[in-house]
Every structure is written in structure tokens, then in C-alpha cells.
Amino acid sequence: MTLRAILQNRPDILDPLVDHWQRVTDGQLLAVDEEGEWVAGDRPFTHLDNGVLPEDWREWLSQESSSPQPIAVEGQPIQIAPLSIQRVPVGYLVTVGEASPALVRWSADTLEALLTSEQSLQGMTDELISAWDQLELVFRVTQTLASTSDLISVLRSVLAEVQQVLKASEGFLVIDQDDVLSHISVGGDDRLSPQR
């Protein structure tokens, strides 16, 4: 997931941090994507081209020094801290106003931990939904097996269920009964299905 997707779906991740930041530092806090475009939080400089950062922000960020010269917009000091999710860069935390660099880094670390947790939670949710779909399939197949004694009807019904879960356009089974091959197919073009 992108920084924008997470923070737009879950504004409660950054909003409390922004509120706390304003109370503690009397400054502004916001998140921008890797291109420097505003994602969430305060909007301090709406008249700039990208609404947030000066044109030279990338050069400032790439300075080798451990304590780069601060940049300022309209006399306001700006600090930028990279954000990543599971070590993959996703954007930046930007502060406007006087603040300790250690506090900026702590805030970025906290936001990264929250973003990583949210991405992990989304992954687990997706896995749970997939497992539920599989369990539903087993339940429907079991119901079909219990309600029908005709093998061909059972196989056709099971194949249709599997096709639906896998989102396949066509499914077929080849059956070898008494050295005679036959087939069952669902969906798709019958001309493409194996013939007896």
C-alpha cells in the first residue's frame, strides 16, 4: 500500500500525531509522498507549486552532512524525515516551525511503526478473507456431496464452485471410467473443452 492509500483510509493514524505536534511545538506536521506532494496533515504553504516544499528540498535532503543547513520557507524552518514501510521508502514527514531534530526523528519513527502495523494488519485481513472463501468453498462442496448421489452432477457442481473461487473463465475435469475418457466442463466455450 502507498502512504497516500493508508493515510486516506486511516486518517486516525496521523491526525493524533499532528494534534499533539501542534500542542507541543506550536508548529505544523504533514506527510508528503516521494514526489513531495501533500498526502495528509497540515497544509502550510498552499500557494507553492506543490503546496508544501520549496523547489530545492531534494537537494537539501540529499546533503551528506549529519546536520544539514536548515531550509526555510517564508522564514519558517522546515525539517524533512524520510518515511518507509518495511524498509521501502514511501514518503516524508515534514515539520514547519522550530523543533528538535530528535523529536522530528522520533515522530517519523512512530509514524513508520504505525504505517507498518497498518500494512501488516491489511495483509492479515486479506489472508483471513482468502481463508474464509476457501472454508466457504469446502462447506458448499460438502453440502453438494451430501445432497446428490449422481457423480456427474456432484463433479459439475464442485467444478463450478472452484471456478467461481478461482475466478476462472472455464474449468474442466477428465474422468477415466472403465477405460473410457469423458469430461465435465463449466463456463467458457464448449468447442475448447476436451472431447470424449
C-alpha positions in Angstrom: 0.0 0.0 0.0 1.1 3.5 -0.6 1.5 6.2 2.0 -1.5 8.1 0.4 -3.7 5.0 0.5 -3.0 4.2 4.1 -3.4 7.7 5.4 -6.5 8.5 3.4 -8.2 5.2 4.5 -7.0 5.7 8.1 -6.7 9.4 9.0 -6.7 8.4 12.6 -3.1 7.3 12.2 -1.6 10.7 11.5 -4.2 13.1 12.9 -3.5 12.5 16.6 0.2 12.9 15.9 -0.5 16.2 14.1 -2.6 17.5 17.0 0.0 16.5 19.6 2.8 18.1 17.5 0.9 21.4 17.3 0.3 21.4 21.1 4.0 20.6 21.9 5.8 22.6 19.3 3.3 25.1 18.1 4.4 24.0 14.6 2.9 22.1 11.8 3.3 18.5 10.8 2.4 16.8 7.5 3.2 13.8 5.3 4.2 14.1 1.7 4.7 11.3 -0.9 8.1 10.6 -2.6 7.4 13.3 -5.1 6.8 15.9 -2.4 3.1 16.1 -2.9 0.9 16.7 0.2 -0.7 13.5 1.5 -2.1 14.3 5.0 -1.7 16.6 7.9 -1.4 20.4 7.9 -1.2 22.4 4.6 1.2 25.2 5.5 2.1 26.7 2.1 -0.9 26.3 -0.3 0.5 29.0 -2.7 3.7 27.0 -3.6 3.6 24.9 -6.8 3.4 21.6 -4.9 1.6 23.2 -1.9 4.3 22.1 0.6 8.0 22.2 -0.1 10.4 24.6 -1.8 11.9 23.6 -5.1 15.3 22.7 -3.6 14.0 20.3 -1.0 15.5 17.2 -2.7 19.0 18.8 -2.7 18.6 19.7 1.0 17.5 16.1 1.8 20.5 14.6 -0.1 23.1 16.6 1.9 25.8 14.3 3.2 26.2 16.2 6.5 24.6 14.7 9.6 23.3 18.1 10.4 22.3 19.8 7.1 21.8 23.5 7.0 18.1 24.1 7.6 15.8 25.2 4.8 13.2 27.8 5.3 10.0 28.8 3.5 8.8 32.3 4.2 11.0 32.5 7.2 9.7 29.2 8.7 12.3 26.4 9.3 11.4 23.1 7.7 12.7 19.7 8.6 12.2 16.6 6.5 12.5 13.0 7.7 12.2 10.0 5.3 9.4 7.5 5.9 9.5 3.8 5.0 7.3 0.8 5.4 9.3 -2.4 6.0 12.4 -0.6 4.7 10.7 0.5 1.4 10.7 4.4 1.1 7.1 5.7 0.8 7.4 9.5 1.6 8.5 12.0 4.1 7.4 13.6 7.4 7.7 17.3 7.2 7.7 19.8 10.1 7.3 23.5 9.8 8.5 25.6 12.8 11.1 25.2 15.5 11.5 21.7 16.7 14.2 19.4 18.0 15.7 17.1 15.3 15.4 14.3 17.8 11.7 15.0 18.2 11.3 15.0 14.4 13.1 11.6 14.1 11.0 10.2 17.0 7.8 11.3 15.3 8.9 9.8 12.0 9.8 6.5 13.7 6.5 6.5 15.4 4.6 7.1 12.2 6.7 4.4 10.4 5.7 1.9 13.2 2.0 2.8 12.8 2.2 2.5 9.0 4.0 -0.8 9.1 1.4 -2.1 11.6 -1.4 -1.0 9.4 0.1 -2.6 6.3 0.6 -5.8 8.2 -3.0 -5.7 9.5 -4.2 -5.2 6.0 -2.2 -8.2 4.8 -3.6 -10.4 7.6 -7.1 -9.2 6.8 -6.6 -10.2 3.1 -5.3 -13.6 4.2 -8.3 -14.1 6.6 -10.7 -13.2 3.8 -9.0 -15.7 1.5 -9.1 -18.4 4.2 -12.8 -17.7 4.7 -13.5 -18.0 1.0 -11.8 -21.4 1.0 -13.7 -22.5 4.0 -17.0 -21.5 2.3 -16.0 -23.5 -0.7 -15.4 -26.6 1.4 -18.8 -26.1 3.1 -20.6 -25.7 -0.2 -18.8 -28.7 -1.7 -19.7 -30.8 1.4 -23.3 -29.7 1.1 -23.4 -30.7 -2.6 -21.8 -34.1 -1.8 -24.4 -34.8 0.9 -27.4 -33.8 -1.2 -26.7 -35.5 -4.6 -25.9 -39.1 -5.4 -25.2 -38.5 -9.1 -21.4 -38.3 -9.6 -21.6 -36.2 -12.7 -23.9 -33.6 -11.1 -21.6 -33.5 -8.0 -18.5 -33.0 -10.0 -20.1 -30.3 -12.2 -21.3 -28.5 -9.1 -17.9 -28.8 -7.4 -16.2 -27.6 -10.5 -18.5 -24.6 -10.8 -17.7 -23.7 -7.1 -13.9 -24.0 -7.7 -14.3 -21.9 -10.9 -16.0 -19.2 -9.0 -13.5 -19.1 -6.2 -10.5 -19.1 -8.6 -12.3 -16.6 -10.9 -11.5 -18.8 -13.9 -13.4 -18.4 -17.1 -13.6 -22.1 -17.7 -12.9 -25.4 -15.9 -12.9 -29.0 -16.9 -12.3 -32.4 -15.5 -11.4 -35.5 -17.4 -12.8 -38.7 -16.0 -11.4 -42.2 -16.7 -14.2 -44.7 -16.0 -13.8 -48.3 -17.2 -11.0 -47.2 -19.7 -13.4 -44.6 -21.2 -12.4 -40.9 -21.0 -15.2 -38.4 -20.5 -15.2 -34.8 -19.5 -17.2 -32.3 -17.5 -16.8 -28.6 -18.2 -18.2 -25.4 -16.9 -18.1 -21.9 -18.4 -16.2 -20.9 -21.4 -16.5 -22.2 -25.0 -17.5 -25.9 -25.3 -15.5 -26.1 -28.5 -12.3 -25.6 -26.5 -13.2 -28.3 -23.9 -11.7 -31.8 -24.3 -14.0 -34.1 -26.1 -14.9 -37.7 -25.3 
